[in-house]
Every structure is written in C-alpha cells, then in structure tokens.
Amino acid sequence: MKRLVKAIVILILAVADAIEVSRSSDGHCNYKHISTPRPHSVTITEFGAVGDGVTLNTVAFQNAVFYVRSFADKGGAQLYVPQGRWLTGSFNLTSHLTLFLEQDAIIIGSQDSSQWPIIESLPSYGQGLDLPGDNGTIDGQGLIWWEWFDSHSLNYSRPHLLELVNSNDIVVSNLTFLNSPAWSIHPVYCRNVEIQNITIHASSDSPYTNGIVPDSCSNLCIEDCSIDVGHDAIALKSGWDNYGISYGTPSTYIHISKVHLQTPLGSALAFGSEMSGGISFIYVEHLHIDNSLTGINFKTTRGRGGFIKDIVVSNVEMENVQEAFRFTGHCGGHPNDEYDPDALPKIKQVTLKNIVGTNISTAGFFSGIENDPFTAICLSNIALSITSDPSNSWSCSNVSGYSESVFPDPCSDLNSNSSFSCFSLDSTAAAEA
C-alpha cells in the first residue's frame, strides 16, 4: 500500500478548549469563544530557527512543539512565529497549543520528499486546537510537486498543507494558504471545527489542487473565505467505497457561508465523489462563484454506497461559469477491485434555491444511475443568463424532482414530484438568515 504523504501542518491553537459548538434552530453553527490567554509563551527562535528562507527549521519546530506539550495540562502555551521566511518540513500537532503567525511570517514547506512524513493530529494530541493568525502565510511551494505529478514521476501521494485527523474543537482563522501540492485544508474524522477568514490560492492550472476538504466531519463551519484553486474549491467527502462504508462516519451538520470560490478546471462547491460514509444536513448560503468550470457538483458512482441527502444551497451568485449545476452518478474510480458494484449510492432531497447566474454556458446536467435514480432534487427561484441555446441548456436522466420559478425551464423530470418531497430548512423548523 502506497505511503500516504500528508500535510505540512501548522498549528495555532489557543482558545479552542473553550469553544462550544452546536447546531442552532436556524441551521447555523454556534461558536462561543472564551479568549483566555495562554499562561506560557515561547518564540520559535528560542529553538534555533532562522527565518531566512534557506535554513531548514524542521527540528526547531518539532522541538518547540515537544516542549510546549508539557504545558497541555497547565493551560497550554503559545508558540510565536515572527516575521520572516521559515522553511520547514512537517511537524506534529499537540493539544492546547497556540502557534501564532505574525503578519509577514511565512512558513514554507520543504520540497524534499523526506520532509513530508505522515502527519496526524491523533486524539491524544489534537484536542482544543485554535489556529488564528495575523494574516500570516503557509506556502507549500507546490510548483515542483505539480510538475512531478504531471510527469508521472511520483510514486507516492502529494502532501496537503494542513491535515487534522481525529481532532475536536478547532479554529483556523486569518491565514493565507498558498501553492499546496494537493489539498490546502483537510480535516478528517473531526468535530466542532470553524474555518474563518481564510484565503487559499493555487495556480489555475495546478493539477487536482483542492481548497477545503471536510472528510467525515461533523459540526463544521466555513465562513468568510476566498478560494481559487485548480480543481474543487470546497469538496465534501466521507470515505471511499468499502473503507467509507465500513467506517460509517458521515460528513454532517456543516454550514458554509459567505465564501468566494473560483476554479477554472473544477467545481466551486462539490459533494463527493468519495461519499461512502454519507453526507447529510448541509446548509450552504451566500456563495459567490465566478470563472469556474462547474458551479455546484454532486458526484458519485456505482460501488460507492452511502448517501447524499438533506442538503440546502441558497443565495448564490454565479458569473462566467461553464455549467451551473451537475449531478452525476458516473464519476470517480475505485481504490481496488474489491468494491461491491451493487453498493448503490442514494442521492435525494437536495434543494437549490435563490440563485442568480450571468454568462452561464449551460444550466444543468443531471444523470442518475439506472435503477438507482436521484430523487427529490428541487430547484426554486433560479434565474440563469445562458449564452447557449436555452432550449438545450438542461440534460436529465434517471432523476426526479420539483421546480418552481426557474429560468430557463428545466427538464420535465425536474417537474415530476410535488413540493412536499423537497427538503429545506423550513421543514426542520429552521428559518433562513
């Protein structure tokens, strides 16, 4: 089994053990921050780090984290990174740590593959993590990784910038993530996560670079972020085929709000295709999507199992998008030949409403799975300015749903159900903001 190379993980962990997260009656995540300063503080230079962009500081970061771990049961500690260019390989996380990046502090990921070991924020060391910055930057130097990937010269996976595994009560805020070799932020099996005021950028032609990828997470919020990458800007996932089915941990109760997404070669907002553990109760609002291949994409395939259901996407502006909506049951491969082709995914009760689009090439492509149609796909109050022939702007098969106040007129398949089949926050006693 190939070595999974994960993340240069940068931590800034302060306040988070004082976070309380819940899903309120209006469908939003509630976070209560009690900002108690860490009683202990150190600076990365105390461990021999040099911010010249040349000196490799991996050992300094590892030693610093090891040192502050001793304060985890004493209120935690802050590790301060001042202005400079701090070259480093990966380092582990620890609970109750604040790793604070000052403005103009840039942590640079080493391009030496030996500096990208498996990094995990294990349950013993991944609790109460807060990652606030003062507009500091994490740069993965992805160009060489993209060239290796395109030339098929890699025999292992590309690393992510920030990977959080089995961690709870996390805040990531006020940081810029640049040039990730693969994904920028990947929380997996995490609970109670807030990602706020983050900027993510990778070149528009960078291969399969994703922005934020919540994977089998619950109670997670993404707010006030700007993301432009080469593939999917935000992609919700929950495991791959038998692995996801057996683990059975869905991505659920996720709120995405006030984000600007751009991806010329991918999807601004994607669900799947790895969704075998299930994706449900997702509330998305106030998106601005521009210069993208696909606006909103639901993707799966035979053998996935799992479900995508109880989804609301509302209040979206699109501009210069080739395809506004895509639902497909024929996307994605399999990790091996042991998948069950009879494990059919269930896609149902998805509501898209209050959406305006200008300079849109085609409205929507909806293609479910034979004998496993997508159901209760509901469209409401949608107006798209189409640059192609509006009469050919929709394509539908193996799908059923409901539509009202949609232009151009959608396929008849999307008028085959009543509105009572639709899922929305109104049906769960929740009101839109």
Disulfide bonds with the S-S distance in Angstrom:
Cys378-Cys422 2.01
Cys396-Cys411 2.06
